Amino acid sequence: MRKSSEPATGAAREVTPAPPHRVAVLALPGVPPFELGIPSRVFGSAEDADGRPLYEVTICTADGAPVLSDAGFTVQPSAGPEALAAADTVVLPPTHAMPELGRGGPLLPEVAAAIDAIRPGTRLVSICTGSYVLAAAGLLDGRPATTHWNLAPEFRRAYPQVKVDEDVLFVDDGDVLTSAGVAAGVDLCLHMIRRDHGASVANRAARMCVVPPWRDGGQAQFIDRPVPEPTLASTTDTRAWALEHLAEPLTLARLAEHARMSLRSFTRRFRDEVGVTPVQWLTAQRLELARQLLETTDLPIDLVAHRAGLGSGNSLRAHMRTAFGVSPAAYRRAFGTGALPGRGQETEPSV
């Protein structure tokens, strides 16, 4: 028998919006205020098409008591460890008050108990040296991860079982994500919004935060190196030009010619400025354009690939599966807003 609260057969069924994704941010003693505030600011800027918040962010501590930040003021949490047990995502900002972690020492008992309260399957995230907490809890064993480039040698010595990559801005290992130093936490939070809700939502959140939705290159570009001679040419103009010509064949020789450099000089200068090779950077930009086209247009997959400069639909499928673990059609079904029936919803070809 139909309950009275159910709509009659044939009546329009009102779609109930999904509840916001619950994010708990664990503030530990000595937390830097900047990194502590990143999740609230970035996730708090993510809204659906009707302006509803997509995330609910809670600042908590291991025992519910206030903690002293490394800036000298007290952080008053809104919850204790119970927020960790209820969260869908737990974020660990760094702490500057636990030097023993830099030597591979144990977590404080109350911190270890709070970490143990996290439900299995919860997404775990560290910002900057918050990775030390995850590593000390054994949650990074055998996994790829990153941390602040300046502390990577220490981290590697303290936690040799972790596969450290100090050249990237963040590492996404599925249910465990780690960011590089300080502001790389912004990049990681925007990446999670992009992964959860697509590029359009992430781009809007980035605009609200007045930051780029995607930063070129990795952490390698920020590592201490001799300052380049001011007379050396830059690849900045060529990168801007390339973004306007992604659909065209862009060989390394053509890029170097535009920059008026030799191939060798251009490649070296590009990597010094951006942190990745020209080919890696170009592929990332083309994939970002393809994602935007899949989200906002009903163009067939082959045409999306052509406009993004990735050649064929098969090439786009291979690149997206490698980079994102999903096909173009599946990505469009999840995030697309411009597809029309019969177009843009291609099924994957049989293998």
C-alpha positions as CSV (number, residue, x, y, z in Angstrom):
1,M,0.0,0.0,0.0
2,R,1.3,3.4,-0.9
3,K,2.0,5.6,2.1
4,S,0.3,8.9,2.3
5,S,3.7,10.7,2.0
6,E,4.4,9.1,-1.3
7,P,3.4,10.9,-4.5
8,A,0.6,9.4,-6.6
9,T,1.5,7.3,-9.6
10,G,2.5,9.6,-12.5
11,A,2.9,12.6,-10.2
12,A,6.1,14.6,-10.4
13,R,8.6,13.3,-7.9
14,E,10.5,16.0,-6.0
15,V,14.2,15.2,-5.9
16,T,15.6,15.6,-2.4
17,P,19.1,17.1,-2.4
18,A,21.9,14.9,-1.0
19,P,23.1,16.0,2.5
20,P,26.4,17.9,2.5
21,H,29.5,15.9,2.6
22,R,30.8,16.0,6.2
23,V,34.4,17.2,6.6
24,A,36.1,17.1,10.0
25,V,39.3,19.1,10.4
26,L,41.4,17.9,13.4
27,A,43.2,20.9,15.0
28,L,46.2,19.7,17.0
29,P,48.4,21.8,19.4
30,G,50.7,24.1,17.4
31,V,48.5,24.2,14.3
32,P,49.3,27.0,11.9
33,P,46.1,29.1,11.4
34,F,46.5,29.4,7.6
35,E,46.5,25.6,7.0
36,L,43.8,25.1,9.6
37,G,41.5,27.6,7.7
38,I,42.0,26.1,4.2
39,P,39.3,23.4,4.3
40,S,36.7,25.7,5.7
41,R,37.4,28.4,3.1
42,V,37.7,26.2,0.1
43,F,35.0,23.6,0.8
44,G,32.8,26.3,2.1
45,S,32.9,27.9,-1.3
46,A,31.5,24.9,-3.1
47,E,27.8,25.1,-3.9
48,D,25.4,23.3,-6.2
49,A,23.5,25.0,-9.0
50,D,20.9,26.2,-6.5
51,G,23.4,27.7,-4.1
52,R,23.2,24.9,-1.5
53,P,26.5,24.1,0.3
54,L,28.0,20.8,-0.8
55,Y,30.2,20.4,2.2
56,E,29.8,20.8,6.0
57,V,33.1,21.6,7.7
58,T,33.6,21.1,11.4
59,I,36.8,22.1,13.3
60,C,37.4,19.6,16.1
61,T,40.2,18.6,18.5
62,A,41.3,15.3,19.9
63,D,39.5,15.8,23.3
64,G,37.1,18.7,22.5
65,A,39.3,21.2,24.4
66,P,40.8,24.4,22.9
67,V,44.3,24.2,21.5
68,L,47.0,26.8,21.1
69,S,47.9,27.7,17.6
70,D,51.5,28.3,16.5
71,A,50.5,32.0,16.1
72,G,49.9,32.3,19.8
73,F,46.1,32.4,20.0
74,T,43.7,29.7,21.1
75,V,41.5,27.8,18.7
76,Q,38.1,27.0,20.1
77,P,36.7,23.9,18.4
78,S,33.1,23.2,17.7
79,A,33.4,19.5,18.4
80,G,35.6,16.8,19.9
81,P,36.6,13.4,18.5
82,E,33.0,12.4,17.9
83,A,33.1,14.6,14.7
84,L,35.9,12.3,13.4
85,A,33.7,9.2,13.8
86,A,30.8,10.9,11.9
87,A,32.9,12.4,9.1
88,D,33.0,11.4,5.5
89,T,36.4,13.1,5.1
90,V,39.0,13.9,7.8
91,V,41.6,16.6,7.2
92,L,44.8,16.8,9.2
93,P,46.6,20.2,9.1
94,P,50.2,20.3,10.3
95,T,51.3,20.7,13.9
96,H,54.5,22.5,15.1
97,A,54.2,21.2,18.6
98,M,55.0,17.5,18.1
99,P,58.8,17.4,17.2
100,E,58.9,13.7,18.2
101,L,57.0,12.9,15.0
102,G,60.0,14.1,13.0
103,R,62.0,11.3,14.5
104,G,59.4,8.6,13.9
105,G,58.1,8.8,17.5
106,P,54.6,7.8,18.6
107,L,51.5,9.9,18.6
108,L,50.2,11.3,21.8
109,P,47.7,8.8,23.3
110,E,44.7,11.2,22.9
111,V,45.6,11.8,19.3
112,A,46.1,8.1,18.6
113,A,42.7,7.4,20.2
114,A,41.1,10.1,18.1
115,I,42.6,8.7,14.9
116,D,41.4,5.2,15.9
117,A,37.8,6.6,16.1
118,I,37.7,7.3,12.4
119,R,35.4,4.9,10.6
120,P,36.9,2.5,8.0
121,G,36.4,3.9,4.5
122,T,36.6,7.5,5.6
123,R,38.6,9.7,3.2
124,L,41.8,10.8,4.9
125,V,43.6,14.0,3.9
126,S,46.8,15.7,5.2
127,I,47.9,19.3,4.5
128,C,51.6,20.0,4.6
129,T,53.3,18.2,7.5
130,G,49.9,16.8,8.6
131,S,51.3,13.8,6.7
132,Y,53.5,13.1,9.8
133,V,50.4,12.3,11.8
134,L,49.1,9.9,9.1
135,A,52.5,8.3,8.9
136,A,52.9,7.9,12.6
137,A,49.5,6.2,12.7
138,G,50.7,3.7,10.1
139,L,48.1,5.0,7.6
140,L,50.7,5.8,4.9
141,D,52.6,2.5,5.0
142,G,53.3,1.3,1.5
143,R,51.5,4.3,0.0
144,P,52.6,7.2,-2.2
145,A,52.5,10.5,-0.3
146,T,54.0,14.0,-0.3
147,T,54.8,16.6,2.3
148,H,56.6,20.0,2.5
149,W,59.7,19.7,0.2
150,N,62.0,21.2,2.8
151,L,61.2,18.3,5.2
152,A,61.0,15.5,2.7
153,P,64.5,14.1,3.6
154,E,63.5,14.0,7.3
155,F,60.2,12.5,6.6
156,R,61.8,9.8,4.4
157,R,64.2,8.9,7.3
158,A,61.5,8.8,9.9
159,Y,59.0,6.8,7.8
160,P,60.9,4.8,5.2
161,Q,57.9,2.6,4.5
162,V,56.2,5.6,2.8
163,K,56.8,6.3,-0.9
164,V,57.6,10.0,-0.7
165,D,57.4,12.3,-3.8
166,E,58.4,15.8,-2.9
167,D,58.1,17.1,-6.4
168,V,54.3,17.2,-6.6
169,L,51.7,19.6,-5.2
170,F,49.5,16.7,-3.9
171,V,49.1,12.9,-4.1
172,D,45.7,11.3,-4.6
173,D,45.9,7.7,-3.6
174,G,42.1,7.1,-3.6
175,D,41.0,7.2,0.0
176,V,44.2,8.8,1.3
177,L,45.3,12.2,-0.1
178,T,48.3,14.2,0.9
179,S,49.3,17.8,0.0
180,A,52.7,19.5,-0.2
181,G,53.6,22.5,1.8
182,V,51.3,25.2,3.0
183,A,49.3,26.7,0.1
184,A,49.3,23.3,-1.7
185,G,46.4,22.5,0.7
186,V,44.3,24.8,-1.4
187,D,45.2,22.9,-4.6
188,L,44.3,19.6,-2.9
189,C,41.0,20.8,-1.6
190,L,40.1,22.1,-5.1
191,H,41.1,18.8,-6.5
192,M,38.8,17.0,-4.2
193,I,35.9,19.3,-5.1
194,R,36.8,18.6,-8.8
195,R,36.8,14.9,-8.1
196,D,33.5,14.9,-6.2
197,H,31.5,17.4,-8.3
198,G,33.4,18.2,-11.5
199,A,35.5,21.0,-12.9
200,S,32.7,23.6,-13.1
201,V,31.9,23.5,-9.3
202,A,35.6,23.5,-8.5
203,N,36.2,26.5,-10.8
204,R,33.4,28.4,-9.2
205,A,34.9,27.7,-5.7
206,A,38.3,28.8,-6.9
207,R,36.9,32.1,-8.2
208,M,35.2,32.7,-4.9
209,C,38.6,32.1,-3.2
210,V,40.4,34.3,-5.8
211,V,42.9,31.5,-6.6
212,P,43.6,29.7,-9.8
213,P,41.5,26.5,-10.2
214,W,44.7,24.6,-11.2
215,R,48.3,25.5,-10.7
216,D,50.9,24.5,-13.3
217,G,53.6,22.1,-12.4
218,G,54.5,20.7,-9.0
219,Q,56.3,21.5,-5.8
220,A,59.6,21.1,-7.5
221,Q,59.4,24.6,-8.9
222,F,59.5,26.0,-5.3
223,I,62.6,24.1,-4.1
224,D,65.6,26.3,-3.4
225,R,67.7,26.7,-6.5
226,P,70.0,29.5,-7.8
227,V,68.0,32.4,-9.0
228,P,67.9,32.4,-12.8
229,E,69.7,35.2,-14.6
230,P,67.3,38.1,-15.2
231,T,68.4,38.2,-18.8
232,L,67.1,34.7,-19.5
233,A,63.9,34.5,-21.5
234,S,60.7,33.2,-19.9
235,T,58.2,30.6,-21.2
236,T,55.2,32.5,-19.8
237,D,54.1,34.0,-23.1
238,T,54.4,30.7,-24.9
239,R,52.3,28.9,-22.3
240,A,49.6,31.6,-22.7
241,W,49.8,31.2,-26.4
242,A,49.6,27.4,-26.2
243,L,46.4,27.6,-24.2
244,E,44.8,29.5,-27.1
245,H,45.9,26.9,-29.6
246,L,45.3,23.5,-27.8
247,A,43.3,22.1,-30.7
248,E,46.4,22.5,-33.0
249,P,49.4,20.3,-33.3
250,L,51.8,21.7,-30.7
251,T,55.2,20.1,-31.1
252,L,58.1,20.8,-28.8
253,A,59.8,22.4,-31.8
254,R,56.9,24.7,-32.4
255,L,56.7,25.8,-28.8
256,A,60.5,26.5,-28.7
257,E,60.2,28.5,-31.9
258,H,57.4,30.6,-30.4
259,A,59.6,31.3,-27.4
260,R,62.6,32.0,-29.7
261,M,64.7,29.5,-27.9
262,S,66.6,26.4,-28.9
263,L,64.9,23.1,-28.0
264,R,67.3,22.4,-25.3
265,S,67.1,25.8,-23.7
266,F,63.3,25.9,-23.9
267,T,62.9,22.4,-22.3
268,R,65.3,23.3,-19.5
269,R,63.7,26.7,-18.9
270,F,60.2,25.3,-19.0
271,R,61.0,22.7,-16.4
272,D,62.7,25.3,-14.2
273,E,59.6,27.6,-14.3
274,V,56.8,25.1,-14.2
275,G,58.2,22.0,-12.6
276,V,57.2,19.5,-15.3
277,T,58.1,18.9,-18.9
278,P,56.3,20.8,-21.7
279,V,54.6,17.5,-22.9
280,Q,53.3,16.8,-19.4
281,W,52.1,20.3,-19.0
282,L,50.4,20.3,-22.4
283,T,48.6,17.0,-21.7
284,A,47.3,18.3,-18.4
285,Q,45.9,21.5,-20.0
286,R,44.3,19.5,-22.8
287,L,42.7,17.1,-20.3
288,E,41.4,20.1,-18.3
289,L,39.8,21.5,-21.5
290,A,38.3,18.1,-22.3
291,R,36.7,17.9,-18.9
292,Q,35.2,21.3,-19.2
293,L,33.8,20.4,-22.6
294,L,32.3,17.2,-21.3
295,E,30.7,19.0,-18.4
296,T,29.2,22.0,-20.3
297,T,28.5,20.8,-23.8
298,D,26.8,18.0,-25.7
299,L,29.6,17.6,-28.2
300,P,30.3,14.0,-29.2
301,I,33.4,12.4,-27.6
302,D,35.4,12.5,-30.8
303,L,34.8,16.2,-31.3
304,V,35.7,16.9,-27.6
305,A,39.0,15.1,-28.2
306,H,39.6,17.1,-31.4
307,R,38.9,20.5,-29.8
308,A,41.1,19.6,-26.8
309,G,44.0,18.6,-29.1
310,L,43.9,14.9,-28.1
311,G,43.2,13.6,-31.6
312,S,40.6,10.8,-31.4
313,G,38.0,9.6,-29.0
314,N,40.1,6.5,-28.3
315,S,43.1,8.8,-27.4
316,L,40.9,10.8,-25.0
317,R,39.6,7.6,-23.4
318,A,43.1,6.3,-22.8
319,H,44.3,9.6,-21.4
320,M,41.3,10.0,-19.1
321,R,41.5,6.4,-17.8
322,T,45.2,6.9,-17.0
323,A,44.8,10.3,-15.4
324,F,41.4,10.0,-13.7
325,G,40.5,6.3,-13.8
326,V,37.2,7.1,-15.7
327,S,36.0,7.1,-19.3
328,P,34.8,10.4,-21.0
329,A,31.2,9.0,-21.2
330,A,31.2,8.0,-17.5
331,Y,32.6,11.4,-16.6
332,R,29.9,13.2,-18.6
333,R,27.2,11.1,-16.9
334,A,28.5,12.1,-13.5
335,F,29.2,15.8,-14.1
336,G,27.7,16.9,-17.4
337,T,25.0,19.5,-17.5
338,G,24.8,20.2,-21.2
339,A,24.2,16.7,-22.7
340,L,21.0,16.2,-24.7
341,P,19.2,12.8,-25.2
342,G,20.8,10.9,-28.0
343,R,24.0,13.0,-28.0
344,G,27.0,13.2,-25.8
345,Q,26.0,10.1,-23.8
346,E,28.0,7.6,-25.9
347,T,28.5,4.2,-24.4
348,E,32.1,2.9,-24.4
349,P,33.0,0.7,-27.4
350,S,33.3,-3.0,-26.9
351,V,36.9,-4.2,-26.4
